């Protein structure tokens, strides 16, 4: 009786030890699944071959013996047919085993190569998830589909790397743009508190200019975000492209004259479908940018003319200046947010590096294209914008 509790206790312990918590089962890898699939296919083929050979072969052999004539006794015929059947099945079995083994070896080799290629892409994707966007996948060399997969992955990684670089630069530039007016406001408020300055008209003007700069920065960031996301409300109607260009140029004539830069126009009447205010904003941005980078005595020429490219009729605008020019490495990034060709120079011009980003977003909202070309520093630059002339662009947002 005294042994029962201990026996029950031992039994319960054994029961607990024999039933461990279920482990999480990982699904079989791709190579294993492919091998199993290949083995099933090969097994089905082998069984089919065996059945067909065992059913059809002896009957055909018996018919051939019958057609050859009765040269043997029934016992000899039975022995011959039995020998043929055994030899046929044994030879077929050996051949099938050898072919299945060879096929499985080839399948194993191919499965391992495919698994390594997929594993490389998986590891590279994990690297990107960890923030290492410079990871690339080598060409696997096992087919066009995998070459396309590797190429698409490398393109994605490159774009993510570019986006991350732009994001970091954008945040740094945005912080700088906010820091300067905020520092000005803070310094003047401290001076007023310490009695160093009085809250007079000059101080208020400085504070108002700083807060105005912050307001314009916020409005520009909001505008480019809405434009790039397609959330702008555009009022499309038929416009005279030359009239829109002429109005934008006329509005800036006094500023050009004040700096001593000549503004020339070469306009041809052409119909375009678009939002008049937004197109005027685009042209004003381009003309402002040209004026900011053209020294006194220089020339800015704005043109507007219809053109044909393939089956499409376009209205092409161009703004050409004789100013600073742009180095080739900067051209692909000129329309990025906060991008500056020369940081110190552009900040001196008072820009936040958003105007051209807004310009591109507005042009694309009109189903248009905008490009920039330059022969290098000191040779000026040409901004070219094309808008559809005969088809109504789709409204976004």
C-alpha positions, 0 to 999 in steps of 0.5 A, a space after each residue: 500500500 505504501 508503494 502506490 503513491 510513489 508508483 502513481 507519482 512516478 507514472 505521472 512523471 513518466 507521463 509528463 516526460 513522454 508528452 513534451 510540448 508540441 514543437 512548431 513544425 517548419 514547412 519543408 523547403 523548396 528543394 525537398 518539395 521539388 524532389 518529392 514532386 519529381 520522385 512522384 512523377 518518376 514513380 508514376 512513370 515507372 509503375 506505368 511502364 512496368 504495368 504496360 510491359 508486363 501486360 502487353 509484352 507477353 501477349 505480343 511475344 505469344 502472337 509472334 510465336 504463333 505466326 512463326 509456326 509450331 516448331 515446339 511442344 506446348 511445354 517448350 512454348 510455355 517455358 519460352 514465354 515464361 523466360 521471355 516474360 522474366 527477362 522482359 520484366 527484369 530488364 525493364 525493372 533494372 532500366 527503370 531503377 537506373 533511369 529513376 536514380 539518374 533522374 533523381 540525381 539530376 533533379 537533386 542537383 537542379 533543386 539545390 541550384 534553384 534553392 541556392 538562388 532563392 536563398 540568395 534573394 531571401 537573404 538579400 531581402 532580409 538585408 534590405 529589411 535591416 536597412 542595408 539597401 546596397 545589397 545586390 543579387 548576382 545573376 543565378 544563371 539558371 534561366 530567364 525567369 530567375 535572371 528577371 527576378 534577380 534584375 527586378 530585385 536589384 532595380 528595387 534595391 537601387 530605387 529604395 537606396 535612392 529613396 532612402 538617400 533622398 529622404 535623409 537629405 530632405 529631412 536634413 535640408 528641411 531641418 536647416 530651412 526651419 532652423 534659420 528662421 526659428 533661430 532668428 525669431 528666438 534671438 529677437 524674442 530673447 533680445 526683447 525679453 532682456 531689454 536689448 531690443 524694443 518691439 518696434 516696427 523693425 523688430 516686428 518686420 524681422 519676426 514677420 519675415 521669419 514666420 512668413 518664411 516658415 509659412 511658405 515652407 509649410 505651404 510648399 511642402 504641402 503643395 508638392 505632397 498633394 501634387 505628387 499624390 494626385 490630390 490637387 483639384 484641377 479645373 481643366 479647360 481649353 486654353 491658348 498656350 501663348 496667352 498663358 505664357 505671355 501673362 506669366 512673362 508680363 507679371 515678371 517683367 519688372 523683376 527682370 528689369 530690376 535685375 538687368 536681365 532681358 526677357 525675350 518671348 517667342 510665342 506661337 498660338 496653340 490650344 492646350 487643355 489644362 488648369 490656367 492657374 496651375 500652368 501659370 504657376 509652372 511657368 512662373 516657377 521656371 522663369 523665377 528659377 531662370 532669373 535667380 541663376 542668370 547674372 545682370 546683362 544675361 538673357 532668358 528666352 521663353 518659347 511656346 509652339 506646337 509640335 508633333 511626336 509620332 501620333 501625338 500633338 504637343 504644345 512645347 514650352 521652353 525656358 532658356 537662360 544664359 546663366 550659371 548652367 548645371 553640371 551633368 551629374 545634377 541633371 537627373 536629380 534637379 526635380 527632387 525635393 530639396 535638391 540643390 545644385 549648389 547648396 550655399 548659392 541656392 540658399 543665398 537665392 532664398 529658395 528651399 529647393 521645392 519649386 522645381 519639385 512642385 513644377 514637375 508634379 503639376 506638369 505630370 498632373 497635366 499628363 505632361 513631361 518636363 526635362 532639363 538640359 545644360 552644357 555644363 557650368 557657365 553655359 546656361 540651362 534649358 527647361 522644356 515642358 510638353 503638354 498634350 495639345 489635342 487630348 484632354 488629360 485625366 484629372 487626378 484627385 
